């Protein structure tokens, strides 16, 4: 396998295969870790070191390139190199963990730092062994040990000059013989019969140290030339135990007794204190650095920072110890919010910290805001801990920052909710009968936080503003004499009452009492103002009652609507059925044509009823979308006139159109929806205007700018009018008619005006109505439009439809309904088409698949069919692997008439979508369009 840069890979049977995995693993370990290969000739090769290793030495990977590979041993102090290689080889041979203290060169290449290493075998092969080694910084610990060793050496020198306690152990007589100074230093006699056991019997050796003390003498008795132990010995003059380092040696000479061991002891109380403080500082450091943003150990006496750690900046780049004031300004205070900076500076002033320590204040905390590296502002808690260093009397301070953003925000959120929603949050102590306000709006306003004695006077003060009829209830609830009995029976007590405000208004309150916790020693009182909640409940109740009434009215209206629709649909249906029978009995062609015309009129009206009902449903569901296109008023009036005039003429109603001044301005409008609005309004006007009356449509421009104008349409009539109550409450409601009882086919659905209003609002327009009974009605519609300046339409003469194109064309018709199939076949045969009918989509797909290429010229496909619907059939045909499957025109011919239905047809691969009922001309025109382009 090819080795890539930074990709360590080797083969060792039965061991780790991919060091990249180990590399990624050790990168996540929060201490120095490295991977090395140790050869049998004791050559050591570095494979990988994680970033924590370089941070520990205050350097970067790129700066230590010279120590990679077999050069890694050069980073070890010359005195330690041989020891290191021997220890690693020995640990491999003995199959154990290697454990050694060595010195490693630091980042500035001038100094060495004491490091403790522990190594373990990762994989072992015949020619080499792969180890992973963990590095720990022990510089401070090592310096302390060296300091203690130096101190011990000094004391030994002092002992040789007679400034410490000395004695001889007379083995033959089992006696300790003290030198003259012992009496002065520890207060013991010159001779102690019974030897070391005598000091134990008299409890002059601390009980926990007896074993170490006896073992020191036992080693000498067994022939050792040297033995020592550190134990606590009772000081006869000071009357307390002190740490003493005791040394016994046979090599010392005192007089002629050369074989008796000589002992001397020195006071190491100070060293023990130093070691204990060091261990305490190390433990404190570990606890403070866990989950902290930053940690600093500061020597206040020397005004120096001895150690720095931070997640807010790269602390490894700092050279510590360093000047305290410099680090304070350059790093510690950087990022603290400007409004909080002053309080942090105050806490971290050296003079103030020292003075506080002298007063006995060893710990302080401050809460402030700090900008995080990601740009977010977080709440931070700074903790300052101070102590005295025994060895130097220096005052040491530990400054730790912790991210408490979530805790502070949670606490503030709870407090805000309580202050906003809760009036009173109080703690009652039954044993002392005292109550303390904890928080809440009342506590915030009054500032009452201290415990107060619950007396009858306090209860009377509470009841003062309560309405008289509620005072007894509240007094019984708050009675401290019976409270405990009641809360034992009912864990949550509750009381509702009312108070009279200064302005005379009445507010409603709810107070609850419950035990604070499972100890059941303290009771929490919580009070809320529920006036607004009570009013809202009343309002919601009124809304619900109104909604129920509206629902009942709507159900009633729908019932009336269904009754009218049943009547209205049966009327044209009756005409269609009876005139169809009349045609069969017609004696002349003229009679048959007359009956056929009446069937068409009845069918058109039935289609209008259906379209109104479906149109209303689509508008209410939000499925109607406007199709804006250039439109001119000169086209609008004829399109309306052609529909309305025949009906007005038949009824004897005069109709007038008053055009705006500029009829040649193009605007952006949905012309179909615009026509729908005014056909509805004008139909209504004609319907309710008696013969000889007048219906008028006036159009005018009201607001005009360069690219915008408002068109105001006024539809007025001289008809029967409407009542004021109907206009105000029911005019635009679905299924509503003020005059539904007229027994003729023009009664309608009661949906027209509702459709009109919603279409006008969809166009961002307005509609208003003015009417007086027996005087007529006026509707005013205002619609805003965007204008098109200098717009020209390229007009082309309509081409006459050439039915010869359809002659002999083979058409597949997929239609399940026999009547619809018969009508379609009749229309197609009339145009000279050859038709093959299929009863469902599955048969249509099979017929096409089994036909020769280009056998069929066109497919007419119904959508709703059993076995396989038209959409599925169209997709199946388009997916076939034959050339004509992708090109043959497929036209949907269906009762699914909505826009989304058409989209589904196009998505299935169809070319066109025709909605039933279908006119022959529409079918011919669509077929010719696609056959010409085929």
N, C-alpha and C positions, 0 to 999 in steps of 0.2 A: 504493500500500500504506500502511495506517495505521501511523504511527510510535508505538511504545509506549515507556514509560519505560525508560531504559537499553538501548534497542534501536536501534542506529544503522544506518540503511539509506539508501542513495542509489543513483541510476542513473547510471553513466558507461559509455557503450558500449565494449565490448571490455576492460573492467577488472573489478576486484573488485565483486561485487554485494552482498554482505552483510557489513557491518562487524561484526556480532555474531560471525561466525566469527573475525575478526581479534581482536575483544575477548577471546574465550575463549582464543585462541592466546597472546596476549601476557600474559594473566593467569598463565600457567604459566612465564613467563621470569623467572629469578632476578635481574633488574636492572630499573631504571626504564625503561619503554617507554610512548610515547604516540602517539596518532593525531591529526593536525591537518589542517585544510583551509586552504590559502594561496590567497587571491583575487588577481586581477591588479592590484588597487589596493593590494596588500601588507597587506590585512587578514588577521589570523591567527585562525582559529577552532579551539578545542579540541574534539575529538570524544570522545576517551577517554584516560584515564591509568590504568595498572595500579596495584595496591596497593604494589608495590615502590617506585614513585616517591614515594608519600607517606611510606613508612617511611624512605626515604633522607633526606627533609627533616624527619623527626621530627614528622610531623603526621598528620592523618586526612582522608579525603575530605570529610566533612561540614564540617570547619573551613575548607576552601578553596573553598566554593561560589562565593564572590565572584569567583574567578578562572576560572570556567567560561565557555565561549563565547568571545566577542570580548574578554573581560576578561583572558584568560590572559597577555597581554603585560605586565600590571601586576605580575605576580609576578617579572618580570625587573628587575634593577637599572636605573635610568634611563640610566646611562652605556652600558649594553649593548643597549638595546632597538633602536636604529637599526641597530647592527652585526648583530644577530640577523636582522632582517627583510631587510637587504641580502644577507646571506650565504645565507639560504634562497632568496630570489628568484634570486640568481646561480646557485646550484646547480641550480635548476629549469631556468633558461635554458640552462645548459651541460650539462645532463643528467648531472650527477655527484653524488657524495655530499657533503653539507654537513658541515663540520667546524669547531667553534668552542668557545672557552671563554667562559662567561658566569657571572654571579652571580644566584642565585635566592634569594628570601626564604624563610627557614626557618619552622618551625612556630610559633615564639613571636612572629612578625611584627615582630621587632626587628632581627634580624641576617640577613646574606646569606651564602650558602655557594657556593664555587666549584664549578661543575659543567661537565663536558665533554659536549658533545652531538654526535651524528652522525645525520644525517638522510638518508633514502632515499625516492624516489618510490614510493608504493603504487599510485596511478592518476592519470592526467593527462587533464583535459577542457579544453574551450575556455575556460570561465569560471573554473576553479579547478583546483588540484592537491592531491591527498591525499598527505600525507607520514607516514611513521612515523619517530619520533625516539627514539634510545637515549640515556639519561642515565647518566653515570658520575661518582661523587663523587671530585673531585681536590683537596679542600680542603687536605689535608696536603701534597700535592705542590706546590700553588700557594704555600702559605705558605713551603715550603722554597725555591722559586724566588725569591720576594720577598726572603727572607732572604739568598740568595746575591747577588741584585742589589744589596741594600743593602750587603752586605759589599764587593762590587766597587766600588761608588760610594765607599765609605770609603777603599778602597785607592787609587783614582784620586786622591782628595783628598790622601791621604798622598804619592802620587807627585809631585804638584805641589809639595809641600813638600820634596822631595828625599829621602824615606825609602824609596824603592824604586830598583831599578836603572834607569838611563836611558842611552840612546845615540843617536847620530846616524848615519844611513846616508848615507855620501858616495857618491852615485850615480856621479859622474864618475870617482872613483878606486876605486870598488868596495871601500870600507873601512868598517868599523864603528868608531866612536869612542865609547868608554865614558866616562861621567861619573866623577868621583872616588869616588862611593859604590859603584860596581860592584865594584871590587877588594875592598871590605870585605864586600859581600853575597854575591857568587858566586865571587870570587877570580879574575876574568878581567883581562888587561892593559888599559890605556887604549885602545890601538889594535890592531885585528885586521885585518890585510891579507887580501885575498881575499873579503871580505864574508861573507854568510851561508853560502857554501859552505865557508869555512874551519872553521866549527863542525861542519859535517857530516863533513868529512874527518877531523877529530880525534875523531869519535864523541862530541861533547858534546851532540848532539841524539839522543834515543832513536830507534833505527832505525824503529820503527813510527810515529813522529810526524814523520819527515823530510818526507813529502809535504805535510802540513798546514803545516809551517814554511816550505817553499819557496813554497807557494801564497800565503801571506800577503805575501811580498816581491813575487811576480809581480803580484798585484793592484795594488800601489803602482806598479810599473814600467809597468803598463798605464794609469796615470793616475788610479787611485782616490785619493780624498782620505783614506780611512780603511780600515784593514785590521787584522784581529786573528786570533789563534789561541791555543789552549791546548795546550801541548806539555810534554814532560818534558825538562828541561835538567840537565846534569851539574853538580853543586855541587863546585867544585874543592877547597874546604876540607873539606866533610863527606864527600867521596868517594862520593856517591850521586846518583841522579837525583831531581829534585823537580818537581812540577807548577808551571809558570809560565804566567801569562796575559800574552801579549805583544800590545802595541798599537802600530801605526804610523800616523802622521798627518802630512799635509803642512801643516796649519793651525798647527802649533806653530812658535814662533820662538825660535831660539837664536842669539844674535849676529846676524851679517849674512847667514847662509846660510838664507834663507827658503824656498828651493825644495827643500832636502833634507829627507826625512821624518825626524821625530823618533820614537824608540821608547822605550817603557818597559815593564817587566815587574814583575809582583808575584807573590809566592808564594801559590798557591791550593791548597796541599796539604790544608789544613783543610777547605776547601769540597769538595774531591774525596772526602775521607774521609766527610764528612757525606752527600754524595750517594750514595756507595757503601753507607753504612750504611742510608740510607733505602730504597734499592733492595733491600738484603738483608732489611730489615724487611718491606717489601711482599711480597717473595717468600715469606718465612717465614709471614706472615699468610695469604697465599693457600693455602699448603700445609696450614696448621693448620686453616683454616676448612672445608676440604673434608671432608665426611662427619664433622664434629665436632658434638657436642651443644652446646658452648659454647667461646668464645674470649675471653680477656681480655689486654690489654696493660697492664702495671702498672709505674708508675715507683716503684721501691722507695725511692729516695732522697727523693722528694717525698711518698711515701705516698699516691699518687693513682692512679686507674684512668683511663688515657687513651682506651681503646677497649673496648667490650663488645659481644659478639654471643652469642646463645643461642637454642636451640630449646626450652628449658625454661620460658621466660617471655618476655614482650614487652620485649626489650631496647631497642626504639625509644623507649620511654617514659623511658629514663634520660637524664639530662643529664650528659654527660661533657665534660671530666674531672670526676671526683667523688672524694670521700674513700674511700680503700681500705677502711678498717675498716667504714664504713657499708655498702658493697656486699658485703663479706664476710659480714656478719651477716644482711643483708636478702635476699640473692639467692644468693650462691655456695654457702653452707652449707645453704640451705633444701632439704629433700628428701633429704639424705644420711641413710642408716640410722643410728639412734642408736648402734649398736655400732661403727660405722666413723667417726663424726664426729670423734673425738678425734685419730685418726691424720692426717686431712686438715687439721685445724686446726694440728697440729704442723708439717706440711710447709709450710703457708702463713703461718707466723709471719715477719714481715719481718726481725726480728733474726737468726733462724736462717737465712733465705734469703741475707742479706747475708754472714753469717759463712761459709756454705758456699761462696759465690762467691769470697770471699777465699782460701779453701783450694783453689780451682781446680775446684770442683764446679759445673759449669754446667748440668747436666741431671739431673733426678730423675723418678721415676715412683712412683705409688701406686695400688693396686687397692682399690676399695671398692664398696659397694652404694648405689644411689640410686633413689628412687621416681620413676617416669616420669609425665608428665601424664595418661596413660591409667590410672594406678593400679597398674601393674605394677612389680615390683622387679627392677632390672637391675644387672648388674655393669658398672662404669664404670672406665676407666683415666684417671687424671689425669697429664698430662705437664707438667713445669715446665722451661722453658728460660730461661737468664739471659745477658745480655750488657751491655757498657758502651757508653753513647752517647758518641761522640767529641766532639760539640760542647759537651756539658755535663758529661761524666764521670758522669752519672746512671747508676745500675744499673737496667736494664729487664728485667722478667720477663714471659714469655708463659705463661699457664696455659690448657691445652686439655683438655677432657673428651671422651672417645670412648666410645661404647657398644660394649663388648666382651662383652656378655652371652652370645651364642651361642658365642664362642670359649672363654670361661671354662667354660661348662657342658659343652661338648664335651671340653675338656681334663680337667675334673673327672670326667666320665663315664668317659673312658678310664682315668684313674688309679684310679678306684674299681674298675673291672672288673679292672685289672691287680693291684691290691692284694688284691682278693678272690679272684681266680681263679689268679693266678700267684704262685708262691713265690719264684722267682728270675728276675730279668731283668738279665743282666750283659753287659758289653761286654769282649771279649778282644782285646788288641792283640798280634798274633803277633811283630811286629818287636821290641818291648820285653819281650815275655812278661809283660805286666801285665794284670790284670783289675780292672774297676771295677763295683761293684753300682750299677745305675741305679734300679730300683724293684722292687716286689714285696713280699710279706708278710715275707720274710726280711730284706730291706733295711730295711723299716720297723721291724722289731723290733731288729735289731742296730745300725742306724745306720751301717753300713759303706758309705761313699760314696767314699772316697778310693781311688785305684788301689793294688792290692797285687801284689807279685811272685809269679808262679806258680812254685812250687817243689815238689819231691817231698814236702816237709813239709805243704804246703797240701793236696796230693792225699791224703796219708795221713789228714789231719784230716777230709776229705770222706768218705773210705771207712770211717771209724771205726764208724759205726752201721749200715753196710750189712750185710745178711745175708751170711754167708761165701760162699754159693753164687752170689751176684750180684757180688761184689767184682771178680773178674777181668774180667767184661763191662764194668763201669763204668770200671775203670782203663784198659782199652784204648780206650774211647770218649773219655776225657778226656786221653789222653796227648798233650801238646803237641808232642812230637817227630814224631808221625805225623799230627797233626790236619790240617795243610795239604794233605798228599798225599791224604788220605781225602776231604776236602771238595771237592777239585778233581774227583774222580771221582763223588762223590755230593753234590749241592748241599745236601741237607738230611739231616743225620745225626740218628739217634734212638737212645735207649737207655731200656729199662725196667728198674727195679730195685726192691728192697724194703729198708726199714730197720726196725730194732727200736726201738720207743719205750720210754721209761722205765717205763711201766706194763706193759710186756710185749707190747703189741699190735703188729701189723705194719701198716705203711702202704706203699702202692705209689706209686712216683714215675715220671714220664716227663720226660726232659730231651732237648731238641733243640738243634742247632747249625747256623747258616747264616750266610752273609755278610750284613753290614749293608746294603750297597748294591752297585751295579755296579762301584765302584772296587776291591772285593775286598781291602781293606786291614784291615778289622776284622770280627770274628766275634761274633754275638749268641748267647748261651746263654739258653734259656727253660726253666724247670722248673715242672711242675705236679704237685700231689698228685691222683692218679686213683683213690684208694681207693674213694671214694663212687661214682665213675663205674663202676668195676669191679664193685662190689656191685650197683649198679643194673642193669648189663648182665646179671649173673647172675639178678637178680630178674626182669627182663624175659624172660630166656630161660625161666625157670621158668613165668612167666605164659603165654608163648607155647606151651610144651609142654602146660600145663594147658588152654589154649584149644583146642589141636589135639585133645587127648583129649576135651574137652567136645564139640567139633565132630564128632568121630568117633562119640561116644556119641549126639549129637543125630541124626546121619545114620542111625545104627543104629535109634534110636527112631522116626525118621520112616519108615524102611523097614518096621519092624514095624507102625507105624501104618497105612501104605498097604496093607500086607498084611491087617491087621485090618479097615480100612475097606472094602477090596475084598470081604472076607468078609461084613462087617456090612451093607453096602449090597446085596449080592447076595441076602442072606437075605430082607429085606422085598420086594425087587424080584421074587424068585422067587415069594413069596406073591401079590404083585399080579398077576403074569402068569398063574399057575396058577389062582388063584381067579377071574380074569376069564374063563378058558376054562371053569371049572366052571359059571359063571353061564349061559353059552351052552348048557350041557348039562343045566341044572337042570330037573328034572321038575316041581317045585312052586315056588310063589311063596315059600314059607317057606325052601326051600333057597337060592333066589336071594338073599333078604335076608340069610341067614346068611353066604353067600359075600361079599356086598357089605360086611357089617360087618367081616369079616376083611381085606378089601382096604383099608378105611378105617384099621384098626389098623396094618397094614403101612405105609400111606402116612404116617400120623402119626409112626411111628418113623423112617421114612426122612427126613421133614422135620426131626425132632429131630437126627439125625446131621448133616444139612447145616447147620442153624442153629448147632450147637455149633462146627463147624469154622469157619464164617464169623465167628461171634461172637469166637472166640479171635483170629482175624486182625485184627479191628477193634480189639480191646482193645490188642493189642501195637503197633498203629500209632498209638495215642493218639487215635483218632477217636470214642471213646465219651464222651459228655457226659451228666452227671447232669441229670435234670429234676426239680427239687425242687418238691413241692407238699404241701399239708396232707394228713396221713394219720393215721388213728386205728387203734389196735391191734385194736379190735373188728371192723374190716374185714379186718385182716391174717390172723387165724386162719382165718376161713371160706374165704378165697381159697386158702389153702394146703391146708386140709382137703379141699376139693372136688376138688383135683387128686390128692392123695396117697392118700386113703382107699380109692378103688376098687382101686388097685394093691395096697395092704396087705391088703385084704379078700380079693382074689383069691389072694394068696400065703399067707394064713393068719397074717399078722403083726399083732400088736396095736399100735395107735398111740395115743399120749397127747399132749395139749396142756396145758401148765400156763401160764396167763396171768399177767401181772404184776398187782400190787395195783390200779393205776390203769389201766383199759383205755379210759377216755374222754378221755385227754389227746391233743390234736392236736400232731403234730410235723411238721417239714419233712423229707421223704424222697422218694427216687425209688422209688415203690412197685413199679414193674415190675421194676427191678433187684433190689430187696429180695426179691421173690417168686422171682426167678431164682436167687438165692443159696440159699434154703432148699428150693426144689423140687429143686435139684441135690443138696444134702446129704441130704435125706430120701429121695430116690430111691436114692442110694448105700446109705444105711442099710438100706432095705427089700431092695435087691438082694442084699446080703451078710449078711442075717439069715435064718436058717432058719425054716420054719413053726413057729409057737408062740412065736417070739421077740417081743421088745418094742422098739419105736422110740419115742423121746420127744423132744418139743421144749418146752423150758422157757424162758420169757422173764421177765426181772426188771430192775428199775431199780437201778443201782449209785450213780452220782453224780448228784445233783440240785441245781440252783440255780434262781434265778427264771426264767431264760430258756434253760437248758441242762440236758441230762441224757444219761447213757450208758445204752444198752440192751444187756444181755448176754443172748445167745441160746445155749442149750446143746442140741446135738443129740447124743443118745446112743443106742446100740443094743446088743443082746446077740448080735451076729453073730460072724463068723469072725476079725475083728481083722486087724492088720497087724504086720509085723516092725519092730523098732526101726531096723534098717538102712534099710528102705524109707521110713519116716517121716523119718529124718534126711536122706537124700540124694535121694529121688526123689518124695516125696509130691505136691508141687505142680508138678512138671515136666510140661510138655505131653507128651501121648502116653504117659504112664507109667501102668502098671497092674501091681499085684502079682499079680493073679489073672486074666490075660487069656485063659487057655486054656479057659474054660468055653464049650462049644460051644452057645450059644443066642443069640437075638437081643438079649438084654439086656446083652451084653458091653460095649457102649459104645465111645466114641472115646478115652477116656483124657484128655479135655480138661476134663471137668466141674470138678474141683478146682482146676485152673489158672485157669479162668474165675472161680470163686468167690473165690480169693485176690486176684486183680487187681481184682475189683469191690469187695471189702471195703476194699482199700487206696485205691481211688478215692474211697470214702466216708470216708477218713481213719480207718478202723477197724483192728482186729487180729483175727487168727485163729490158734488153736493147736489141736494135736491130741494126744490121749492114747489109746493103744491097746495091747492085749495080745492076742497070737494066741489064738484060741479062747475069748476072754473078752469081746470087744466093743470098740467104738471110741466116743470122745467128741470132738466138735468144739465149741470155745468161740469165739463170735464177739462182739466188742464194737464197737458203733457209736455215735459221738457224734452227737447231734441237737440242733437248736434247737427249743424248745417254743413253742407258740402259746397264750397265755392268753386265756380267754373267747372262743374262736373258735367260731362257730356256722355250721353248714352248712344252707343252705336246700334242703330236700329236695323234689323234685317227683316226682309219680307218672309212671312211664314210660308214654308214649303207645304204643298199639298201632299197628304199621305198617300203613298203608292202601295195599295193592297196587293199588287201583283207580286211583290217581294215574298208574300206569304204563301203563294200558290205552290202546292206540292211539298212544303216543308214538313218533315216528320217531327212531331212533337210528342214527348212523353208527358202525360198528365198524371201526377200523383195526388189523388183526392179520395178521402174515405167516405164522404157523405154522398149518397146516390144523387140527390137533387142537385147539389152543387156541381157534381161531376157531369150530370146531364146538361146543365146550363153551359158549362165551360166547353163541352164537346160541341154543343150547338153553335156557340160563338166561333169556335175554331174552324168547324166545317164550313161555316158561312164564308170564311175568308179563304177557303181552299186548302186548309192544312190537313195532313194525314195524322190522326191522333191514335196513340196507344195509351190506354188508361190502366193505372195501377192503384190498388186499394190501400196500400200503405207504403212507407218508406223502404222497408226491407225488400219488397217485391221490386220497387223502382231501382234500388241498388243492384239487385241480382240481374234485372233485365239489362241494365247498362253494362254490367261486367261481362255478360254473356253475348253482347252484341258486337258486331264488327266495328272497327274504328270508323268514326264519323257517320255511323248509321243514324244516330239521332242528331237533329239540327238544334233542338232547344228543349229545355225541361221546365215545366210549370209545377211548382212544389208547394203543397199545403204544409203548414207548420204542425198543427195539432192532428196527429194520426196515431192509430193504435200500432202495436208491435214495434215500430220505429218511427220517431217523429221526423219532420222535414229537416230540422237543423242537423241532426245526426246523419241523416241520409246524404245531405249536401257535403258534409265533411268526409264521409266515406267515399263519395265519388271523386272529390278533389284529391284524395290521398292515393288514388289508384295510379299505378305506374304505366300509364298509357297516355299518349300525347293529347288526345281529345278530352281527357278528364280535366285538364287544366284550362281548356279553352271553351268548352261548350257553355253557352249562356244558361244560367239557372235563375229563374225568377220566382220569388216567393209570392204566393197568391193566398192570403190568409185573412182571418178575422182579427188577428193581433195587430191593432192599428196604431199603437203608440210608438214614440220615437225610439225608446229603448228596445222595442220589438224589432224595429228596422235595423238598429245597430247589431243586435244578435244575429240577424240574417246575414248582414255583410261580414260579420266576424266568422260565420260558418262557411263563407266562400261564395255566397250568392251575389248575383249582379244587380238585382233590383228587388224592391219590396212593394207589392201592391196590396192595399187593404180592401177587404170586402165591405159592402157589395161593390163589384167591379163592373164598370161600364165597358161595353165592347170596344169603344174607341180608345180607351185607356190601354186595354190589353194589346190592341193592334199597334198602337204608337210605340209601346215599350218593346214589343217583339221586333218590330222593324228596326228600331234603334240598335239593338244588339246583333240582329242578323246582318244588317248592313256592314257592321264593323267586324264581323266574324271572318 
